[in-house]
Amino acid sequence: MPKTEGAATLAAVLAEARRRLAAGDMDDPALEARMIVEHFTGTARKDAIATPERSVSAGEIANIDDAVNRRLAGEPVHRIFGWREFYGLRLKLSPDTLEPRPDTETLVDAVLPFVRETVRREGHCRVLDLGTGTGAIGLAIAAQVPEVIVTATDISAGSLATATGNAARLGLAARFIPRVSDWFSAVDGKFHAIVSNPPYIEAGAIAGLQLEVRLHDPVRALDGGADGLDAYRAIAAGAPEHLDENAIIAVEVGEGQGRDVALIFSEAGFRMASAHRDLAGTERALVFGG
């Protein structure tokens, strides 16, 4: 960061952060520099345009400098901030959770029409969010539809603590039931919808993932076994006894996995109801019915 006797300007600090990130080979140094500077100065994009000479304090510069160093070492921007926005919700992150990504919003979009129709018909909707992580999927659905009650499971107590905290901060705790469970092991009752973004990376491919993912996302939330499909087999096998009549299962899938995942659910007695692509055109969410 610029070394000055007093405070530096917003424009100068932004330019220096961008220069350092560009030198570090970041994919989009301009965007990441802006995100970091805005976060630690409490400014917005319009401020850099309207008041580029705005002073940035020594404390703010120190925080920005530390964040740039962490980013250059491979830590994702939102891990540095400690939160990420998902479906309009600000979710706290922790070392126990995946960082929710925009692709997963495709899964929420895929199930909301069914959830709303269930509420119209029955007055409520019970959703089981398997492997909840930050709570992203279940909380997004609950935030959109007030009649939804979410049971959220995770094998990690740390993940559940993070998700429960997110539910409380969003005012959704009364409709968010956390449960430590290895898939269905501690789940009781039946649900109108089961949703999951399970681990789906092939175990042998994890070492080749981007540094940001490999070092900062929990391996347990990435590792889908030798072929990346272990979690889908567990979900397909355990789901029938927990599904209400006319219920659905919706899962996120990795690129190119759609056909294999569809076969797993077909062999377990489910029919494919719909497939949904993310904004990049990749098949991302599959919905199954009984």
N, C-alpha and C positions, 0 to 999 in steps of 0.2 A: 504494500500500500504506500501511497505517497508520504514521504517523511517531511513534515512541515513544522514550523515553530508553533503555530496555532492549529485550528481546525482546517481540514482540507475541504474542497468543494465536492458536491455530489457528482458533478460531471467528471472530475479528476479521479475520484475513488472508483467510479463505475468503469472508466477507461482502463485503470490499472488492473482491476479485477478481471476485465475482459482480456487484457493483454496476457496476464499470467495463465489464465485458463486456456487461451489459444495456444500458448507455448507448451502447455501440458497435453495438447492433442485431444481436448474435449470435443465431443461431437458438435455441440452448439454453445460455444463459449459466450456468445452475446446474451443468449437467453439465460444461461446459468448465472452469469455475472449479475444480470438484472435481478434475478430471483434472490440471490444472496444479499445484494445491496439493499433491495427493497425490504427484505425480511428484517435485517438488523438496523435499518434506519427508520422503519415505519413509514416509508414513502411508497408511492405508486408510480407507474410508468409516466403519467402526466406530469409528475413533479420534475422528472429529469428533463422534460421538454420545457416546462413553464418556469422552473426555478433551478437551473443547472448550477447556479452559484450558491445554492443553499449550503450552509456549513454542516460538516459531518464531524462529530466530536471524536476525541481521541479514543474514548471507550468504544464507540461504534466502529471505528477503524480497526481496533484490536480484535473485535468480534468478527469482522469481515475477513481480516487477515487469517484468523484461525480457521474460519469456515473454508476459505480458499485452499489453505494447506490441507485440510481434511479431504476436500473434493479432489485435489491433485493426488492424494494418496489412495483414491478409489472409493471413498465413501459417497453414497448417493446423496444428492441435495436434500431430499426429504428426510433421510435418516439424520442429517445434520440438524434440520429444523425440529425433528421429533414428531412430525405429523404429516399427513397427506390428505388431500381432499378426495373424496369418493362419492359420486352421485350427489354432490352438493353438501356433503357432510364432512366436517373436519375430524379426522380420526387420529388419535395418538398412536404412535408406533412404539414397539419395544423390540429388544433382541430376540424375543420369542416368536415374533409375528412376521409373516410376509408383508412387504409393502404393497398395499392394494393398488392395482393398475387399471387404467381406463378400459382395457380390453374386457375386464370382468364386469363392467357395467352392462355389457351385452347380455349376460346371464340375468341380471336384474330386469332389463327390458323384456326378456323372453318370458318371464314368469308373471310379471305384473298384471297382464290382462286376465290370466287364470285366477290370480289372487282376488282381483276386484270382482270377477264374476262369482267366485265362491262366496265372498262377503255379501253380494247382492242376493244370492240364493239362500244363504244360511245365517247371515248376520255376523259372521266372524270367519277367520281363517287361521288354522294352526300350521305353522311352518317349522320344519326341522332343518337347521343350518349345520351341516356336518363339516367339522374342521374349520371352525369359524374364524380363527386368527384374530384380526382386529375387530371382528364382528361386522365387517363391511357389508356383506351380502344381506344378512338378516336385518341389520339396522337400516339399510337402505330401503328394504321392503317395508319394514315397520314404520319408517318415517313417511313413506308415501301413502300407506293405507292404515288409518288409525285402528281398524278392527282386527289387525293382525297380532297374534301372539307367537313369539319366536322362542323355540327351544334351541339353544346354541351349544354345540359340543366341540370339545377339542381334547386331544390327548395330553396337551401341555397346560398345566395349571397356570403358568405364566401368561400364556396366550389368553386364557379365559379371564385372568385378572385385568389384562389390558382391554379386552372386549367389554367387560363389565363396567370398567371405568368410562369407556366411550359411551356406553348406553346411558350411564348416569349423567354425563355431561350434556348429552343430547336430549335429556328428559324422557328417555325411552325405557328406563330400568324396570318399570312396572310391567312391561310387555316383553321383557327379555330375560329368559330363564337360562342361566349358564350351567353346564354340566360337564365335569371331567369324564370323558368317555373315549374308548378306543372304538371308533365308529359307533356301532349300536350297542356296545357292551353295557352301558348304563342308561339306555334309553327305554322309557316305558310309553305305552299308549300309541295312538294312531294319529296321522297327520294328513292334512289336505295336500301339502307339498313338501317334498324333500329337495333341498338345494345344496350344492357343494362345488367348491373349487379345490379339488383334491390334488395331492402331489402327482405330477405326471411326467416328470423328467426321467429318462432312462438313467439308472444308477451310474453307468459307465460314461455318461455324457456330462455329469456334474462338474468334473474337473476342467472341462473346456468351456464352461459358461463364462459370461462377462464377469470381470473382477467385482463389479458392483453387486452382482447377484451371488456369486460364489462365496464371497467373504462376509456378506452382510445379511442375506436371507438365511433363515435356519434350514439346515440340510434336511431335517425331518419333514419340512413343508414342501420340499422340492422332489425328494427321492421317491419315484413311483415304482421302484423295483427294476429288475433286469430289462423289462420291455416297456416300462413306464405305465403299465396298466393294472398294477396290483390293487390300487385303491378302487378302481371301477369294479373289479371283481368282488371286492368286499361289500361295496355299496349295493350292487345288483343282487348279491346273495342275501343280504340282511334286510333289504327294504320291504319285501312283501308283507311281513307281519306287522309293519309299522305304517302301512298306507291305508287311508280311509277309502271308501268306495269312490271311484272316479278321480282318484288322486293322480298327481304327476311327480316325476323325478326330473330335475334339471341339473345338468353338470357342465362345467367348463371343460374343454378339451384342448390339448396342445395341437399345434399345426400338423396336419396329416394324420391325426389319430381318430378322426370321426368314424371311419368305416369300422375300425377295430372295436371302438367303444360301443357302436351300435350293435355289433355282433354279440358282444358280451351281454348286453341288456336283452337282446332278442333271445338268446339261449336261456336267459333267466325268466322268460315269459313276458317281457315287456314289448310294446310296439313303439316305434319311432313316431312321435307326434309332429315334431318340427325341428329344423336346424336353423341356426342364426349365425350370421357373419358379423365380425367386428368392423370398425371403420376402415381398416386396411383391406377388407375383403376376405379375411381368413375365417374359415369355419371355426366358431369359438364356443358356441353353446348348443347342447342337444337337450331336447325335452322328450321324455318318454311317458306313456300312459300304460295302465294295466291291461 
